[in-house]
Amino acid sequence: MNIAGFDFENRLIAIRLTNCTNCVVVDITATGCRDGVRVKRSSGVSISGNSLTHVTRGRGISVDDSPGATLGANVITDVKREGIRLDDSPGSLVGANTITQARRGIFLRDSDGATVAFNGLGANEREGLIGGNSDGVLLDNNTATGNGGDGYRLLRVGASTITNNDATGNGAYGFDVRLSPPFATEADLTAAGNTASGNVQGDFLVVD
């Protein structure tokens, strides 16, 4: 099933997918809806090239219990809760999204083997990205700029790859990484090409 090219305004939920396999949501514009796109108990869903603005109650895109999702090149701004929430959805890809003015840019939980790459996360109320309890994650070439909390806050993301990300001018730490082997020191992050500057509480905090 393909859903493409629609404009939604002031709806409860712009798009809701449940028990959907290989469904595609593309070129959707949603403004003033309580929730943007909500996906549950699905697989192989693709959500790309959409514009989600002024989400008044919930999340821009929420994916739950839906492995192998692809969330790419969406523009998400002015969101009451998370711009993107990925929960219990292993092997998913979150790439090249722009998320601003949400409570948190990206929330990732219980999603082993997820890839989060080339996203721009700026001016969100709290963290640019917060993730936890997910092994084997790839976090690569993201930027977190001017968020109110940490640029990246990661807890228990073991055996993961964290490379070439940047955190600039965030309100807490640039990178706050805890209990996530093999990352045990700041040098483990900087050696992998991660950069940070001008973050209020410090650029790197690593707790092993």
N, C-alpha and C positions, 0 to 999 in steps of 0.2 A: 504494500500500500504506500502510495506517495501522497504527501500533503504539501502543496507548493503554491506560492504566489498569493496567499490570502492576507488581508489586513484585518486585524482584530482590535477593537477599542472598547474599553470599559467592560470587559467580560469577567466572569468569576475565574475561569481557567481558559487561557487561549487554546492550548492543545493538551489533551489527555490521552495517553496510550497505555493500555493494560493488556497483557498477554499478546503482545504484538511481536512478530518475527520479521526481521529485516525491513522494518518500516522506515521511511525516509520523510524527514521534515525539512524543507528547504525554502528559502526566500519568503519567510513569514515576517510580517511586521505586527508587533503587538504593543499597544500603548494603553496605559492606565488599567491594566488587568490586575486582578488580585494575585494570580499566579501566571507565570509564562508558560513553560512546557513541563509537564509532569509525566514521567515514565515509571511504570511499575511492572515487575514480573514479565519482562520482555527480553529479547536477545537480538543482538546484531543491529540495533537501531542506529540510524544516522541522523544527526541534527546539525545542520550546517548552513551558514550564510544567512542567518536570521538576525533581525533587529528587535530587541526586547527593551522597552523603555518605560520607566515609571511603574514598576511592579509594586502595588500598594500594600500587599499583605505578606506575600510568600517569597518565592525564589524565581530567579530568571529561568534556570533549567534545573530540574530535580530528577535524578536517575537513581532508582532503588531496586535492588534485586534484579539487575538487568545486565548480565555479562556481555562483554564485547561491544559496548556502545562506542560510537564515534561522535564527539562534540567538537566541531571545528568551525573557525572563522565566523563565530557569532559576535555581535556587538551588543553588550548588555550594560545598561546604565540606570542609575537611580532605582535601586532595588531595596525593599524593606529588609530582606534577610540575605541569604547567600546569592551571589551571581550564578555560580554553578555548584550544585551539591551532588557528589558521587558517593553512593553508599551501597556496600555489598554488591559491587559490580566489577568483578575481576576482569583483567585483560582489556579494559576500556582505554580509549584515547581521548585526551582533552588537549586540543592543539590550536594555536593561532587565534584564540579568542581575546577580545578586548573587554575588560570588565572594570567599570568605574562606579564610584558612589553607591556601592552595596554595603551591607553590614560587614560581610567578608567576601573577598573575591571568589576563591575556590575553597570548598570544604571536601576533603577526601577521607573516607573511612572504610575499613574492611574491604579493600579493593586491591587484592594482590595482583602484581604484574601490570598495574595501570601505567600509562605514559602521560605525563603532563609536560608539554613542550611548546615553546614559542608563544606563550600567553603574555599579554600586557595587563598588569594589575595595578591600578593607580587610584589614589584618593578614596579608598574604601575606609569605612569607619573603624574597623579593627584590622585583622590580618589580611595581607594580600592573599596568602595561601596558608591554610591550616590542614595538616594531614596526620593520620595516626592509624596504628594497628593494621598496617598494610606492608607486606614484604615484597621485595623485588620490584619496587617502583622505579621508574625512570623519570627524573626531574631535570629538564634540560632546556637551556636558552630561554628562560622566562625572565621578565623584568617586574620588579615590585618597587613602585615609586610613590612616596608621599602617602602611604597608608597610615592610619592612626595607631595601629599596633605593630606587631612584627611584620617584616616583609614575608618571611617564611617561618612557620612554626611547625616543627615535625617531631612526633613522639612515636617511638616504636615502629620505625619504618626500616627494619633490618634488611640486610643484603640488597640495599637499593643503590642506585647510581644517581648522584647529584652533581651535575656538571654545567659549567658555563652560565650560571644564573647570576643576575645582578640585583642588588637591593640598595636603593638610594633614598635617603631622606625620610625614612619611616619613623614613626613615633616611639617605637620601642627598639628591639634588636633588628638588624638586617636579617640574620639567620639565627634562629633558636632551635637547635637540634639536640634531642635528648634520647638516650637509650636506643640508639640506632646504629649498631655496628655495621660496617667497619669505621664509622665516623666517630673518633674519640677525641680529636683536637681540632682547633681552628685550622691548623696546617693541612689536615685531611681535606678540608673544604677548599682552601685556596689553591692547593696543588691540583685540584680538579677543575680549575678555571673559574671558580666562583668569586665574585667581586662585591664589595660593599663599601659605602661611604656615607657619612653624614647622618647616620641613624642615631636617634637621641640617646638610647641607653647603651649602645655599643654596636659594633658591626657584626661580631660573631660571638655566640655563646654556644658551647658544645659541652654536653654532659654525658659521659659514658656510663 
